[in-house]
Amino acid sequence: MHLDNMIGWKPSCEIDGSYSAKQCRGDNRTGRCFCYSETGEKIFGWDWWKDSDKMSCACSRQRFYAEMNGRIDVTLHCLDNGNYERLQCDSGICWCADEITGYIEIETVAVPDSLWTFLPCYNSSEHGDQYLRKCESAAQAQRQVQMKLINRGAINAVPNQIRCNYDGTYAEIIIENPFAFCQMPDGTKLSYATPSRLAADMNCNCARDDRAFKKAGISFNLRCKDNGNYEPTQEQNGRIFCVDRDGFAVSSFMAPSADIDCNQFIYYAQEDLFMDY
């Protein structure tokens, strides 16, 4: 690992000073690009830098803003990289969408959701007989139970929320009191865990990245904490360096020391860590 050209990060910005939707870090081989909101929150969607030419993050941004504005029933489906899936349904309407913009494809029409299987972009082997994915269906059923409990005054009996990603897969964390576990998009529970009361400090980035790198045939040599986050201090050939929440280096190599404080190299901006220049 050569850290000299990889340390820290200066985000890409738009003319108006807002964050660009796509933010890339690392090198050409193992570097990655992530989706961000205009105000700097990292949101759903990422891809390898070398594959990110058509990455717009438009779907992720649309879902993020809709949910921030109070919608809890958004059913847009995003690709892994934050772009739009071709078949979309939301607010009772379904259409064939352009991957980059989400606009309806030319020479196609939008239809009521009861007619979604008649769209030219529908594929029975890919989409099956239900638009919502397994996680989304479970979350929807849970919301219905929650509303019944709340209406009966049993607020404290509301179960832990099932969280899904923007592509309909399972979110990073599952709560099974008294513990919170990391999980993969398919719902596979991993061994990384923490007491559920500490789940707010858990992101599972390291646990999930370990699987993603191995799936791509790329060696993964960084250490994870017991809760699935990246260990802030990493070691290579007896030398120490610091990484942020996404596993990117934020310091040069240092001699081993018991009192290394990686916080001196990073600072908080919204929910992410950046290099202080």
NUVOMAR-327598 format. One record per residue: x, y, z of N, C-alpha, C, CB in turn. Coordinates in steps of 0.001 Angstrom, whole numbers, padded with zeros to 6 digits, always signed. Glycine has a CB too. Layout:
residues N
XYZXYZXYZXYZ
...
***
This chain:
residues 277
+000844-001196+000000+000000+000000+000000+000877+001243+000000-000954+000007+001222
+000611+002166-000912+001328+003438-000982+000357+004545-000579+001916+003691-002422
+000613+005152+000557-000354+006086+001118-000203+007519+000627-000249+006069+002594
+000963+007884+000089+001248+009291-000189+000155+009990-000980+002535+009404-000931
-000383+009314-002008-001387+009943-002862-002814+009566-002479-001138+009569-004299
-002977+008893-001355-004291+008389-000975-004811+009019+000317-004237+006889-000822
-003995+009849+000956-004365+010348+002279-005390+011468+002177-003130+010838+003029
-006438+011337+002967-007435+012390+003055-008365+012440+001863-006764+013701+003208
-009194+013480+001872-010194+013596+000806-010709+015011+000728-011357+012623+001033
-010668+015572-000456-011322+016847-000716-012544+016549-001566-010356+017871-001426
-013741+016757-001046-014951+016398-001790-015125+017235-003047-016170+016552-000906
-015797+016643-004032-016156+017355-005255-017381+018213-004976-016425+016365-006428
-017359+019435-005483-018446+020372-005211-019047+020913-006503-017948+021526-004343
-020299+021318-006428-020967+021977-007542-020686+023484-007497-022494+021701-007505
-021073+024186-008547-020823+025623-008639-021448+026380-007470-021361+026168-009956
-022605+025880-006991-023295+026574-005900-022747+026220-004521-024767+026256-005946
-021689+025388-004492-021076+025021-003227-021621+023765-002595-021223+026119-002285
-022638+023162-003185-023200+021917-002651-022322+020737-003059-024657+021708-003150
-022512+019631-002384-021757+018423-002694-022225+017819-004015-021895+017398-001561
-021281+017364-004823-021638+016616-006028-022248+015287-005610-020396+016395-006948
-023113+014746-006454-023809+013503-006107-022843+012340-005968-024862+013176-007158
-021826+012303-006811-020854+011202-006795-019537+011695-006214-020636+010627-008223
-019053+011009-005195-017785+011339-004560-016879+010115-004623-017996+011806-003087
-015681+010276-005190-014777+009144-005413-013515+009269-004572-014408+009040-006894
-013034+008114-004135-011857+008073-003266-011021+006847-003593-012268+008064-001776
-009721+006924-003266-008852+005780-003453-008090+005823-004757-009645+004528-003383
-007640+004646-005223-006862+004564-006456-007716+003981-007572-005593+003715-006249
-007120+003869-008754-007881+003423-009922-008317+001969-009824-007063+003616-011169
-007561+001138-009121-007875-000292-009075-008891-000625-008003-006618-001093-008843
-008698-000101-006810-009585-000453-005694-010397+000739-005194-008771-001028-004549
-010259+001896-005849-011007+003075-005427-012497+002898-005638-010525+004298-006174
-013273+003631-004856-014730+003511-004941-015379+004885-004988-015277+002708-003751
-016573+004906-005534-017364+006132-005589-018651+005910-004799-017674+006543-007069
-019051+006910-004040-020223+006825-003179-021211+007932-003528-019816+006912-001695
-022472+007688-003231-023508+008701-003432-023614+009588-002193-024875+008035-003744
-023797+010880-002448-023929+011861-001370-025098+012792-001646-022629+012670-001204
-025670+013303-000579-026696+014334-000710-026024+015672-000993-027575+014417+000573
-026816+016682-001292-026272+018010-001570-025572+018614-000357-027377+018935-002034
-025986+018191+000827-025427+018766+002048-024358+017893+002700-026527+019017+003032
-023950+016808+002029-022804+016045+002493-023077+014783+003263-022004+016883+003306
-024320+014316+003324-024595+013021+003948-024316+011904+002944-026067+012948+004455
-023592+010894+003373-023409+009731+002499-024702+008939+002498-022204+008839+002964
-025212+008618+001307-026487+007915+001183-026266+006615+000423-027548+008800+000468
-027328+005891+000154-027220+004588-000503-026591+004723-001890-028605+003929-000611
-025764+003743-002242-025214+003650-003585-023703+003808-003643-025845+004676-004447
-023029+002823-004249-021598+002937-004487-021213+002023-005642-020790+002586-003210
-020033+002270-006193-019499+001411-007249-017985+001550-007247-020099+001779-008651
-017321+000596-007883-015881+000718-008059-015610+001913-008973-015268-000598-008648
-014592+002667-008673-014288+003887-009430-014175+003601-010925-012987+004520-008921
-013539+002478-011253-013319+002129-012659-014621+001839-013403-012405+000926-012753
-015706+001602-012681-016996+001269-013302-018036+002374-013122-017531-000029-012721
-017610+003555-012719-018568+004567-012259-018902+005656-013280-018039+005212-011034
-018526+005474-014546-018733+006535-015546-020192+006976-015648-018254+006062-016908
-021124+006024-015543-022544+006346-015716-023293+006446-014387-023206+005300-016591
-022563+006617-013325-023155+006678-011986-023682+008088-011717-022117+006269-010904
-025001+008221-011574-025603+009540-011356-026095+009752-009924-026753+009735-012309
-026407+008669-009219-026954+008731-007851-028305+009435-007788-025974+009443-006933
-028946+009653-008944-030206+010409-008970-031321+009698-008219-030639+010655-010406
-031388+008376-008336-032429+007624-007635-032232+007718-006124-032425+006148-008084
-030988+007531-005680-030709+007603-004247-031053+008970-003683-029246+007283-003974
-030703+010008-004424-031033+011355-003956-032545+011572-003898-030390+012405-004866
-033271+011094-004903-034721+011293-004897-035350+010594-003701-035346+010776-006205
-034950+009355-003434-035497+008631-002286-035109+009306-000978-035014+007178-002289
-033864+009712-000886-033386+010343+000345-034191+011597+000655-031892+010687+000232
-034381+012448-000337-035107+013698-000106-036585+013433+000191-034974+014625-001325
-037175+012436-000488-038580+012112-000224-038768+011656+001223-039075+011020-001195
-037855+010812+001694-037961+010316+003064-037636+011409+004083-037030+009122+003265
-036708+012281+003745-036394+013400+004632-037588+014338+004778-035180+014173+004107
-038421+014370+003750-039616+015217+003784-040822+014509+004388-039955+015685+002388
-040600+013328+004953-041648+012676+005718-042348+011508+005063-042634+013650+006060
-041999+011181+003808-042651+010035+003176-042076+008736+003730-042483+010087+001639
-042949+007839+004173-042490+006546+004695-042889+005407+003772-043056+006303+006096
-043508+005751+002635-044014+004722+001733-043359+004786+000359-045515+004852+001590
-042144+005330+000268-041458+005434-001023-041077+004037-001498-040195+006344-000918
-041387+003713-002758-041087+002376-003279-040222+002420-004533-042375+001635-003580
-039570+003537-004802-038615+003580-005903-037507+002573-005639-038031+005007-006083
-037040+001896-006679-035946+000943-006551-034697+001485-007236-036340-000422-007146
-033618+001550-006493-032343+002029-007023-031401+000851-007273-031695+003042-006051
-030519+001007-008238-029455+000043-008464-028398+000192-007371-028829+000232-009870
-027463-000760-007325-026406-000697-006317-025640+000619-006355-025445-001847-006506
-025529+001207-007556-024743+002433-007707-025561+003711-007533-024091+002447-009057
-026809+003585-007118-027635+004757-006875-028430+005242-008065-026793+005846-006405
-028257+004592-009229-029068+004921-010405-030432+004249-010292-028353+004483-011714
-031312+004544-011244-032656+003973-011242-032670+002578-011857-033618+004884-011996
-033392+001656-011208-033732+000416-011888-034688+000754-013029-034366-000623-010899
-034730-000109-014027-035537+000213-015202-037028+000202-014892-035241-000767-016323
-037493-000764-014100-038915-000835-013766-039139-000151-012428-039412-002309-013723
-040023+000843-012427-040291+001607-011214-041783+001642-010904-039750+003027-011352
-042097+001578-009612-043464+001801-009135-043389+002691-007903-044193+000445-008812
-044244+003702-007861-044304+004576-006696-045604+005359-006733-043083+005534-006649
-046197+005551-005589-047446+006316-005461-048549+005778-006362-047197+007780-005784
-048600+004440-006519-049678+003818-007283-049483+003797-008781-050931+004504-006991
-048338+004276-009271-048056+004330-010703-046773+003563-010998-047940+005798-011192
-046750+002849-012141-045556+002124-012563-045141+002581-013957-045804+000596-012544
-043841+002559-014215-043343+002996-015521-041959+002393-015782-043282+004547-015594
-041544+002438-017043-040200+002034-017435-039319+003278-017403-040189+001358-018856
-038281+003241-016603-037497+004444-016317-036138+004427-016994-037315+004601-014827
-035681+005608-017345-034306+005791-017787-033394+005623-016578-034102+007189-018460
-032317+004846-016723-031455+004528-015589-030819+005766-014971-030377+003569-016018
-030480+006745-015782-029770+007923-015286-030722+008950-014677-028973+008563-016411
-031819+009232-015374-032712+010326-014961-033956+009876-014208-033135+011098-016159
-034399+008639-014445-035640+008161-013849-036877+008534-014640-035766+008689-012467
-036705+009350-015699-037849+009748-016522-038372+008551-017305-037460+010891-017484
-039645+008608-017646-040272+007524-018385-039602+007350-019750-041778+007789-018553
-039368+006100-020143-038726+005825-021426-039608+006281-022581-038410+004331-021559
-038959+006750-023633-039675+007194-024830-040477+006032-025421-038684+007760-025884
-041666+006347-025883-042576+005390-026519-043114+004350-025543-041872+004692-027659
-043080+004666-024253-043746+003824-023250-044710+004705-022469-042704+003130-022289
-045620+004069-021746-046603+004817-020961-046566+004352-019513-048024+004648-021549
-046951+005229-018614-047112+004863-017209-048465+004195-017023-046978+006106-016285
-048533+003242-016090-049771+002493-015872-050060+002414-014375-049674+001068-016488
-051315+002152-013990-051622+001894-012576-050828+000682-012092-053153+001661-012372
-050502+000651-010808-049655-000437-010316-050280-001818-010483-049337-000212-008866
-051588-001897-010661-052238-003193-010892-051889-003762-012265-053756-003055-010759
-051353-002924-013154-051016-003350-014520-049506-003391-014747-051663-002411-015539
-048728-003430-013690-047279-003310-013833-046656-004431-014651-046641-003274-012481
-047266-005618-014636-046688-006738-015381-046872-006602-016889-047303-008037-014915
-047637-005603-017332-047835-005382-018765-046818-004395-019346-049247-004875-019021
-045989-003837-018517-044970-002912-019010-043899-003664-019797-044330-002139-017840
-043339-003065-020856-042323-003750-021664-041037-004042-020899-041998-002923-022877
-040790-003328-019804-039581-003570-019016-039792-004638-017944-039120-002279-018365
-041005-005168-017840-041268-006232-016865-040679-007541-017362-042789-006388-016607
-040008-008260-016466-039426-009565-016772-039834-010519-015659-037860-009485-016913
-040595-011540-015998-041146-012426-014968-040062-013128-014156-042049-013460-015607
-038964-013524-014809-037904-014223-014085-037138-013281-013160-036942-014880-015068
-037092-012008-013511-036373-011028-012694-037257-010417-011617-035810-009930-013572
-038496-010104-011961-039360-009364-011047-040373-010231-010303-040084-008311-011803
-040664-011420-010825-041634-012279-010161-043036-011705-010218-041232-012503-008727
-043847-012038-009216-045241-011592-009226-045516-010494-008205-046157-012764-008963
-044463-009937-007615-044645-008877-006623-043537-007850-006770-044663-009455-005185
-043915-006583-006838-042916-005525-007018-042024-005364-005790-043605-004201-007328
-042614-005381-004600-041829-005217-003382-040941-006431-003151-042746-004993-002176
-039718-006184-002689-038791-007274-002386-039057-007829-000980-037325-006787-002507
-038353-008891-000636-038599-009598+000622-038503-008667+001823-037614-010746+000782
-037438-007878+001894-037274-006961+003026-038395-005936+003062-035917-006252+002953
-038743-005388+001898-039789-004366+001835-041144-004915+002260-039884-003799+000427
-041433-006133+001846-042704-006749+002235-042767-006953+003744-042897-008093+001512
-041632-007402+004322-041583-007601+005770-041726-006273+006503-040273-008290+006174
-041077-005232+005988-041166-003910+006618-042579-003351+006522-040174-002938+005967
-043226-003570+005374-044598-003099+005190-045543-003795+006166-045060-003337+003740
-045392-005112+006303-046231-005859+007243-045989-005386+008673-045957-007371+007129
-044731-005092+008979-044411-004608+010321-045051-003251+010594-042900-004515+010502
-045037-002361+009600-045656-001046+009777-047147-001170+010053-045426-000178+008542
-047795-002130+009390-049226-002333+009615-049485-002796+011050-049790-003359+008611
-048626-003700+011544-048749-004160+012933-048494-003006+013894-047764-005321+013215
-047480-002204+013584-047155-001069+014442-048325-000101+014564-045935-000340+013906
-048968+000188+013440-050093+001121+013460-051233+000583+014317-050587+001393+012035
-051474-000724+014245-052522-001322+015064-052182-001209+016547-052731-002790+014678
-050906-001468+016878-050482-001374+018271-050587+000057+018783-049052-001884+018426
-050151+000997+017950-050204+002406+018347-051645+002862+018542-049508+003287+017299
-052522+002431+017633-053936+002816+017726-054595+002261+018985-054695+002334+016492
-054028+001172+019502-054563+000576+020724-053843+001094+021966-054455-000942+020658
-052923+002029+021765-052216+002625+022885-051011+001853+023361-053135+002792+024000
-050650+000775+022640-049513-000056+023065-048233+000425+022391-049766-001552+022730
-047870+001677+022634-046710+002272+021969-045424+001540+022334-046589+003752+022334
-045280+001147+023595-044052+000488+024042-043904-000922+023491-044013+000442+025545
-044950-001449+022882-044885-002806+022338-044457-002823+020873-046231-003488+022484
-044189-001634+020302-043783-001568+018899-042441-002269+018726-043698-000094+018413
-042324-003246+017802-041078-003995+017620-039993-003145+016972-041330-005236+016776
-038761-003661+016990-037656-002971+016338-037907-002870+014835-036328-003697+016614
-037596-001717+014289-037910-001437+012896-037059-002266+011943-037721+000035+012608
-037708-002901+010963-036992-003564+009875-036567-002489+008887-037879-004664+009178
-035282-002410+008589-034761-001386+007695-034285-002015+006394-033618-000613+008366
-034651-001366+005291-034285-001862+003964-033478-000811+003218-035542-002248+003156
-032629-001275+002318-031885-000367+001455-032755+000095+000296-030612-001041+000931
-032246+001042-000469-033020+001612-001570-033197+000646-002737-032356+002870-002059
-032495-000472-002732-032702-001489-003767-033611-002607-003273-031362-002069-004218
-034173-002437-002094-035089-003434-001547-034424-004518-000735-035844-004059-002640
-033092-004494-000631-032383-005482+000173-032332-005024+001629-030954-005713-000376
-031798-005896+002475-031744-005594+003902-030636-004588+004220-031531-006877+004703
-030924-003670+005139-029944-002678+005576-028851-003344+006406-030628-001560+006389
-027862-002562+006785-026637-003088+007377-026824-003720+008745-025638-002004+007481
-027813-003278+009496-027928-003665+010901-029289-004282+011187-027698-002456+011811
-029283-005350+011960-030525-005952+012438-030482-005979+013966-030726-007396+011847
-031569-005575+014589-031654-005552+016052-032360-006808+016535-032398-004282+016550
-031669-007582+017345-032260-008738+018016-031887-008608+019488-031756-010118+017394
-032677-007838+020218-032339-007517+021603-031917-008752+022390-033518-006854+022286
-030839-008616+023164-030166-007365+023547-028991-006975+022645-029674-007481+024957
-028894-007550+021434-027755-007260+020570-028191-006707+019223-026924-008508+020367
-027272-005997+018587-027422-005560+017203-026339-006262+016395-027321-003987+017068
-026717-006827+015247-025795-007578+014409-025644-006912+013042-026277-009024+014249
-024488-007113+012426-024324-006739+011026-024978-007809+010168-022816-006563+010654
-025528-007403+009044-026101-008369+008116-025781-007959+006685-027626-008488+008319
-025820-008938+005799-025574-008710+004386-026880-008317+003694-024961-009968+003727
-026808-007803+002463-028026-007382+001761-029087-008473+001633-027668-006897+000397
-028660-009749+001582-029637-010825+001453-030233-011245+002795-028996-012017+000789
-029841-010561+003864-030376-010871+005184-029533-011839+005987-031734-011423+005046
-028407-012288+005423-027516-013182+006153-026894-012445+007338-026415-013736+005221
-027082-012985+008526-026557-012345+009737-025084-012683+009899-027354-012788+010990
-024270-011674+010191-022843-011860+010408-022538-011929+011898-022044-010728+009750
-021317-012321+012236-020951-012504+013642-020633-011185+014343-019760-013433+013746
-020447-010120+013585-020144-008821+014192-021366-008305+014949-019701-007795+013111
-021158-007897+016197-022307-007506+017023-021890-006511+018093-022950-008739+017676
-022891-005858+018660-022694-004940+019779-023996-004907+020571-022281-003495+019285
-023974-004512+021838-025242-004351+022558-026155-003392+021802-024995-003835+023999
-027423-003709+021732-028353-002916+020926-028405-001453+021363-029743-003518+021002
-028110-001171+022614-028114+000220+023077-026989+001029+022434-027984+000270+024602
-026004+000339+021831-024882+001019+021173-024989+000962+019654-023563+000401+021616
-026132+000553+019148-026299+000368+017701-026129+001664+016916-027664-000217+017410
-026385+002802+017551-026262+004083+016850-024829+004353+016411-026749+005219+017739
-023856+003726+017072-022445+003913+016719-021949+002846+015749-021587+003900+017975
-022834+002032+015246-022489+000873+014416-022812+001181+012955-023254-000401+014891
-021858+000920+012033-022149+001117+010606-021875-000115+009753-021340+002267+010079
-021119-001085+010291-020854-002354+009598-020121-002174+008269-022154-003080+009353
-019499-001028+008050-018810-000792+006780-017698-001800+006531-018241+000609+006751
-016906-002071+007554-015790-003000+007396-016288-004419+007134-014898-002977+008641
-017294-004839+007887-017841-006188+007728-018371-006413+006319-018953-006432+008745
-019090-005441+005786-019653-005575+004436-018583-005415+003360-020760-004543+004220
-017632-004499+003584-016574-004293+002590-015704-005532+002446-015708-003093+002972
-015478-006230+003544-014707-007475+003503-015312-008436+002489-014655-008132+004898
-016627-008598+002525-017317-009480+001581-017269-008908+000160-018780-009692+002018
-017457-007609+000016-017492-006984-001310-016144-007088-002009-017907-005517-001197
-015065-006856-001273-013735-006945-001865-013421-008377-002280-012676-006435-000883
-013736-009329-001430-013465-010731-001751-014285-011183-002949-013762-011626-000544
-015529-010713-003047-016377-011050-004193-015779-010515-005486-017793-010493-003999
-015104-009370-005409-014488-008756-006583-013086-009297-006844-014433-007249-006413
-012620-010222-006012-011291-010792-006199-010175-009862-005773-011100-011168-007627
-010469-008942-004856-009487-007965-004384-009156-008276-002928-010024-006501-004536
-007863-008313-002619-007463-008625-001249-007932-007533-000293-005938-008795-001156
-008320-007955+000881-008822-007031+001907-008013-007279+003166-010372-007225+002172
-007182-006300+003539-006240-006504+004634-006482-005609+005844-004859-006286+004139
-007596-004912+005865-007880-004026+006989-008621-004766+008101-008700-002821+006521
-008432-004296+009319-009039-004944+010481-010370-004295+010838-008091-004888+011681
-011303-005143+011250-012624-004679+011683-012736-004746+013203-013743-005522+011026
-013516-003851+013766-013846-003923+015183-014906-005006+015386-014346-002542+015715
-015153-005354+016627-016142-006391+016919-017536-006024+016423-016187-006655+018408
-017824-004723+016291-019151-004295+015844-019257-004136+014329-019513-002994+016506
-018184-004507+013600-018223-004446+012142-017733-003150+011547-019588-004682+011682
-017431-002162+012390-016847-000911+011904-015359-001114+011620-017056+000234+012935
-014763-000174+010908-013319-000215+010719-012597+000130+012013-012896+000744+009605
-011541-000622+012307-010642-000261+013389-009897+001003+012961-009647-001434+013730
-009948+002091+013746-009314+003346+013308-007820+003224+013046-009539+004409+014339
-007107+002442+013859-005673+002249+013649-005439+000938+012924-004908+002270+014992
-004727+001009+011819-004406-000155+011012-002887-000323+010958-005003-000021+009584
-002437-001541+010648-001005-001836+010669-000566-002490+009372-000659-002738+011853
+000595-002088+008878+001201-002735+007718+002715-002766+007902+000817-001999+006400
+003267-003973+007909+004716-004156+008063+005260-003437+009301+005442-003654+006816
+004508-003507+010384+004967-002927+011635+004765-001437+011767+006377-003222+011809
+004171-000814+010765+003907+000627+010820+002402+000868+010907+004505+001350+009578
+002038+001937+011572+000640+002232+011871+000142+003381+010998+000466+002577+013363
-001114+003293+010580-001772+004420+009923-003234+004434+010339-001634+004332+008369
-003881+005561+010161-005274+005731+010572-006203+005708+009368-005450+007040+011345
-007410+005189+009572-008427+005180+008522-009714+005798+009061-008685+003733+008009
-010592+006198+008128-011876+006766+008529-012951+005687+008514-012272+007935+007602
-014206+006090+008606-015306+005127+008692-015459+004283+007438-016593+005848+008965
-014967+004783+006310-015068+004032+005059-013815+003242+004747-015364+004964+003921
-012841+003234+005652-011638+002442+005461-010555+003120+004654-011988+001180+004814
-010679+004425+004407-009674+005144+003631-008660+005803+004560-010340+006198+002727
-007388+005782+004133-006309+006313+004958-006453+007813+005169-004963+006005+004325
-006226+008253+006398-006264+009684+006720-004967+010143+007376-007448+009990+007641
-003956+009267+007391-002655+009652+007939-001559+008932+007170-002567+009327+009459
-000334+009411+007297+000827+008701+006778+001177+007578+007751+002041+009669+006573
+002165+006767+007389+002621+005724+008296+003261+006354+009525+003614+004779+007590
+003047+005717+010678+003623+006180+011937+004243+004998+012662+002553+006870+012824
+005192+005302+013554+005766+004251+014389+004721+003800+015401+007058+004744+015108
+004745+002512+015770+003769+002023+016748+003834+002821+018048+004006+000539+017036
+002671+003125+018576+002587+003869+019835+001272+003536+020506+002716+005404+019601
+001313+003443+021810+000102+003075+022547-000899+004222+022615+000461+002628+023953
-000452+005438+022350-001342+006586+022521-001675+007286+021204-000718+007576+023471
-001678+006556+020093-002057+007144+018810-003542+007494+018832-001738+006174+017638
-003853+008727+018526-005240+009197+018484-005580+009582+017052-005461+010404+019452
-006345+008737+016369-006672+008993+014967-007597+010189+014794-007309+007768+014353
-008248+010618+015868-009146+011772+015754-008406+013056+015380-009891+011977+017062
-007100+013089+015588-006340+014285+015234-006213+014444+013724-004957+014237+015868
-006506+013369+012974-006381+013425+011520-007720+013569+010809-005686+012192+011025
-008798+013442+011556-010121+013459+010930-011052+014359+011713-010705+012039+010835
-012097+014808+011056-013113+015579+011756-014480+015214+011201-012850+017101+011624
-015505+015488+011962-016854+015115+011569-017477+016187+010685-017722+014876+012803
-018113+015718+009616-018932+016595+008772-020188+015798+008493-018185+017038+007420
-021315+016197+009098-022552+015410+009067-022252+014057+009705-023101+015239+007591
-022423+012960+008946-022217+011631+009509-020938+010995+009000-023395+010738+009190
-020084+011737+008278-018908+011146+007679-017639+011833+008170-018996+011218+006165
-016508+011183+007905-015222+011695+008328-014459+012217+007127-014416+010614+009054
-013819+013351+007289-013062+013944+006211-011665+014309+006733-013797+015191+005638
-010734+014470+005821-009398+014904+006195-009399+016399+006449-008376+014540+005106
-008771+016849+007508-008718+018273+007843-007530+018906+007143-008626+018486+009378
-007823+019803+006220-006759+020471+005480-006570+021881+006038-007083+020516+003959
***
